[in-house]
Amino acid sequence: MKGRTGMKYDIAVIGAGPGGYTAAAKAGRLGRSVVLFEKSHLGGTCLNRGCIPTKALLHSAELLGEIKDAGRFGIRVSDVAADQKAMHQRKNEIVESLRGAIDKLMKAAKVEVVQGAAQITAPGVISCNGTEYEAEHIIVAAGSKPAMPPIPGSDSSGVYTSNDLLEGDGKEFSSLVIIGGGVIGVECASIYLNLGCKVTIVEMAEHILPPMEKEIAQRLAVKLKRMGAVIEASCQVKAISGEAGSMSVTYLDKKGKEQVACAEAVLMAAGRRAALEGLFGDGVEPEMNRGALVADADGHTSIDGIYAIGDAMAGNVQLAHVAAAQGENVIDVICGGKGAVDMSVVPSCVYTCPEIASVGLSQEQAKEQGIDVVVKKLPTGSNGKSLIAGGDGGFVKLVAAEDGTLLGAQLVCNRATDMIGELAVAVRLGLKLEDVAATIHPHPTFVEMIGQAAK
């Protein structure tokens, strides 16, 4: 439809990641005219250089580890090796397939997709590839990019981000120093450790996975160390030096003593920040906080008609499923609904081995908030399916109020990321331990640990 500046739409979405394409598809299904701008590939960070590539590589790397460990399952193997080029080829095929699925979704919803870097030049006006577009509502779903702390030497040729490791044909290393022990850091460590790479993790916080309970972090640390990782926590990185193939990271350890970790390469895994550079033209100045858009729970920014979702929103939880939920919600709001994203119940997953998943309050968080709780904990060693699969040292922990109302859960076990959904529903609906315990779970399964733990 023609407008005074060019093409006119009801809704424009900038960024085709989980939040953006979800919003665009829903708006299209509701009969709104929609244009979706994407400067790279459909799917955003999650599909192209985040969630999906990481999990594809983790699956291959962990399968290699399982094959090497097949002797304890009564299977003899020899001459097992990784073909990293083939691993990345398989990963790329998966990514390409899912891009195609999103493309079909956009066509089915009659969403116009424009490839190029979009800029909001005025409220309701977007410029892209020399053409101006008008939209009554503009949704910013531009996502995020790897953060690069101002560490001397961080621009060296041997310093990489997760983008470099996950896109295209990836990178092969014999040794790697990872700066940052968060989710990205430990998942990449798991991949490279299984491939025989020597890995050192340097983390600023007291333990790896700082948002998680210390007990969970310690369980994973033990496993990573068994695989050969060196983990240095409570450290401050001072400098990076060298060039690709011979790198050094200088840091102060927890005692304040200077140490040096050497490796073929350095992975900067120090978090992510909103990717909004160049998005707003002169005179378009929405309220920002640390480079991200300040917005309310329904995505409204300081400029009427401009909304923010996902990683573009300041202080938001940087998870694909959160962005997707906010994408659904913002369309409801634009179309006259009330908005209903419940951010108090957001499942969080770490795809290491064992997997880690959590939702709601942890025991530590409940204590900090002065909430008296009942804690139910089941070790994985008491579950038949876990023993059959060779899982050990994990647990299922349920945190409930004194009246039994489920407040949260933390899982460290095989298939934890597939099991957490049931507990998210239970927490959101305010179910009690007795409700979970009374539900018949199939046997033998991993998921029956939830019912066993609740008893």
N, C-alpha and C positions, 0 to 999 in steps of 0.2 A: 504494500500500500504506500503511495507516495505522500510525503510530508513536505513542509516548506524547505527543509534542508536535504531531502533525499528520500530514504525509505523510513516509514513510520510504523511502529509496533506498539503493542500494549506493554510488552515486557522485554527488556534486554538483559542478558546474562553475560557477565564477563568472567570467563574461566570455565573450562569443561571438565573439571574434576568431579568427584562424587557429589559435592554440593551443587555445583553448577548444572551438570547434566540431569540430576534428579529434579531440580527446580524447573528446568526448561521442559522436561518431558511431562511433568505434572501440569504445568501451565498450558502446554499444547493440548493435552488430553481434555482440559477444561474449556477448550475452545478459544483460548487467548492467542493472539498473534505474537510469536516469539522469535527473537534472533539471539543466537548464541555465538560469542566470540571466543576463539582459542588461538593463541599465538604458536602453539606447538601441536601436540597430538591430543586427540580425544582421550579422556580418562585422567588427565592431570598427573600429578606426582604419584598418587596411589598406584595407578595402573602402569605407568611408564618407567618410573624410577623410585618406587617406594614399596608399598605393600605386596603387590603381586610379584614383581621380580625377586624381591627378597625371599618370599615364601617358596617360589619355584626353585631358587638356588639352595635354600635350606633343605628342601625335600631331597634334592639330588645329593647334597653333601651328607645329610643324615642317613640316607640310604647307603651311601658308601661306608659310613661308620658302622651301620648295622651288618653289612656284608662282612666287613673285617672282623666283626665280633660274632660271626655266625657259629664259631666253634662251640660256644656255650649252649647253642640250640641244637647241637648234634649234626651240624653241617660243616663239611670240610671245603674250604675254598682256597685258591691260590692265584697269584698274579692278578690281584685286583688293583685297578688304578683308575684315576679320574681323567676323563677327557673334558677339560674345562671349556674348550671350544664348543663341543657338542652340548654341554650343559647350558651354555649361554644361547646356543641356537634353539634349544628346546624352550628356554625362557622367552626368547623373542617370539617364537611361534605362538606361545600362550598369550603374550601381550597383544600380538597382532590379531588373534582371534577375538579377544575381548574388545579391542578397538572396533572391530567390525560389528560386534553386537551392539555397541553404543551407537554407532552410525545408523544401524537399522532402527534402533529405538527412537533416534531423533527424526528419522524419516517417517516413522509410523505416527509420531506426534505432530508432524508437519512443522518441525522447528527448522528455521533456516540457520545453517552453520556457516560462519564466516571465519576463515583462517587468516589471522593477522593480529598485530598488537593494537588493541583498542585503547583509546584515550577519551575520558569524559571531559569535554571542552566547555560544557555549561550544564546546568541542571536539565536533564532530559535530552541531552545531545551527546552523541558519541561519534568520534572520528576513527576510521579504520581504513587503511589502504587508500587514502585519499578521498574516501566517500563519507558523507555524514549521515547518521541514522538518528531518528527521533524515537524516544520511548517514554511512556508515562511513568514507568517504574524501571529502575536500573538496579540489578542485583550484582554486587561485587563478590565474586567467588574465585578470586585470583590465586588463592593458595599461598604456599610458602616455599622457601628455598633454604638450603643449609646455611646455618649461621657460621660466620668466620670471625672468631674473637681476634682482637688486635694483638696477636702474639708475634713478636719479631720472628721473621722467617716463614710466616704462614703462607706467603705467596711463592714459596719455593716450588720447583718443578716436581719434587717428590711428595708433595702434599696433595691429597685427594679428598673429595667429598663422596658421600654415598651415591650421588648422581654418577660420578665417574665409574664407580664399581658396579653399578646396577644397569646402566644403559648400554645398549649395543653389545659389543663382545666382551665387556668387562675388563678386569685386570688380574694378572697372575702374579703372586708374590711368594717368596720363600720365607719372608719375615715381615711383620707389620706392627707398628705402634699405633694404637687407637687412642685418640684424645677424646675422652668422654665415655662413661660406662652406663649410659642410658639405654633405652630400647634399641636404637639404631646401632650403638656400639656393641652391645652384647650379641645381637643377632648376626651382625657382620663377623664378630669374633667366632661365633659358632660355625659359620660357613667356612671360614679360612682354617680354623683348627681341624675340622674334619678333612680338609684337603691337604693337611700336613704342614701348614704354615705355622711358624713360630709367632705367637701373638703376645703383646704386652698391652694391657689396658691401664691408662692413667686417668684416674677419676678425682675430681675436686672434692666431692662429697665424702661423707664418712664411709659409704659403701656403694657398690654398683646398684643400679636401679633405684636411685634416691627416692622416688615417689612411693616405692613399695616398702612394706614392712621389712625390718632388718632381718628377721628370720627367713623370709623368702629370698632376700639378696644373698644371705649366707649359704643357703642350699644351692643356689645357682653358682655361686663362687666356688664352692667345693667341686661341683661338676666340671666347671671350666678349667680349674686347676688340674683336675685329673686328666683332662684332655691336653694339658701342657701349657695353659695360659699362665702368664705372670700378671697379677693384679695389684696395682699400686693405688690405694685410696687415700683420701685426705691430702691430696697433692696439689701443688700450684705449678702449672707449666710456665716457665720463664722464657724459653726461646726454642726455636727450631732451626736447625742448620743442615747443610749438605745439599745434595742434588739427587734426582731420581736414581735409585740404585744403592745409595749410601746416605742414609739420613740419621740425624741424631736429635733427640728431644731432651732438653735440659729442664729439670723440674726440682722443686723442693719437696721432700717427703714429709710425712706427718710429724717428724721430729725437727723439721726445718733444715735438714741437711741436703745439700745439692747432690742430685743423682743424674745420670745420663742413660737413656734407653736408646739403643741403636737398632736400626732395621733397614730393610730395603725401601720401605715406603711408610708414610704416615697417613692415617685416615682421620680427618677432622670430623668428629661426631659429637659436636658440642651444641646440639639442638637445632631448631629451625626458626626462621622469622618470616613475617609476611612479605610477599613479593609484590609490592605496590609501586615500585619505582616507575615513573613516567605515566602512571595511570590517570593522574589528574592534571588537567591543563591549567594555565595561568588564570587565577581568579577563582578557581574551584578549590576551596580549602575546607574540607570536612575535618572535624575534630579527630586528632590522632593521639595514640599513646604508644611510644616506643616503636614507631613505624607501622602500627596497625590501626584499623578503624575502630573508633569508639562507637559502640552500638548497644541498644537495649536487648532484652531477651528475645524480642521478635525481629531483630535485625535492623531496626530504624537507626540511621546515623543522624548527625547534626544537620544534614541537608535533606529537606523533604523530597521524597521520591527516590532516594538512594539508600540501598540496604546492604548490609554486610553479613556474610555467613562463613562458616569454616575457619580456616587459618587466617583469613583476612581480618577477622574480628579480634580486637584486643582482648587478651585474657581468656581466650576461648580454649577449650580442650582440643588439642590438635590430633584428632582421630577422624578417619574417613567416615565412619558410621555416624559420628556427631554432625559432620558437615552435611551428610545426606539427610539426616533428620531435620536439620535446620533448613535445608533446601525445600523439603516438603512443607515445613511450617511457614516459611516466608510467603509461599504461594497461597496458603490458606489465609494468611493475614491480608495480602494484597487483594484477594478475592472476597474479603469481607468476613472471614472467620476470626476466631478469638486468639488462635495460637495456643499450642499445647505441648511444647517440648519440655519434658521433665529431665532437666540436667542433673538432678540429684541421683539418678540411677543410670550410670554410664559404664558399661562393661569395658575393661581394659585388658589387653592380651599381649603376651610376649611369646614369640614363637621359637623359643630355644628348646633344648632337650634336657630336662623335662620342660613341658610347656607351663606357662604361668598365666593365671587369669584371676581377675578380681572384680568385684562390683560392690557398691555401697560402702558402708563404714568398715574399717579394719579395727582390730582390737586396740591398736595404738591410738587411732583417731578417736575412738570412743572414750578412751582414758583421758585424752587431751581435752575433750569436750565435757568431761565430768559425767559421762553416761555410764551407769552400772549395767554390765552386760553378762550374759551367759555365753560361754564359748564351748562349742562342740568340735572336736578334732578327731579325725580318723586317719591313721597312717596308711599309705598305699600298700604296705606289706600285708595288710589284712584282706586285700581284695584279690580274688582269684584272677581276674582278667589282667590286672597289673603285673602279677607274678608271671603269668603266661607270657606277657609281652616283654618281660625283663625289666620292668620299671622298678626302681627302688628309691628309698629316701625321700619320697614326696608325702603330701598330705592333702586332705580336704578340711578346711576350717570354716565353720559357720558361726557368725556373731549375731546374737539375738538380745533383745531387751529382756528385762527380768520376767515379763509376762509371756515370753516366748516369741514375740514378733521378730521376724528375721530382719536384721539391719544391714547385713553385708556378708560377703563370703570371699575367701581366698583359696585358690587351688594351685597346687604344684604337683602335676602328674601328667601322664600321657592323656591326650585329648582334652586337656583342661579348657582350651579355647573353644571347643565344641560343646562343652558341658555348661559353660557359664551362662548361656542364654536362659536355661531353666531357672537358675537362681536370680537372674535379673528380673524375670517375670514375678518370681516369688517376693522379692524385695519391693518391687514397685506396687504390687497388690496388697502388701502388708500381711502376707501369709505368716503363719506361725510354724515353729519347728514341728509341731504335731501334724500340721497339714502336709508338710513335706514327707515326714516319716510315714504317714498313712497312705501315701501314694505308692502304688505297686510299681517298682522299677524292674525291668527285665534282668535276668541273671543267666550267665555271667556277663557283665558289662562293666565298663568304666563308670558309667553314669549312676549305677546302683550305689556307688560310694556316697552320693549325695543323700540318699535315703538312709543309708547306714549311719552316716555322721549325725543326722538329725535325731536319731533315737537316743 
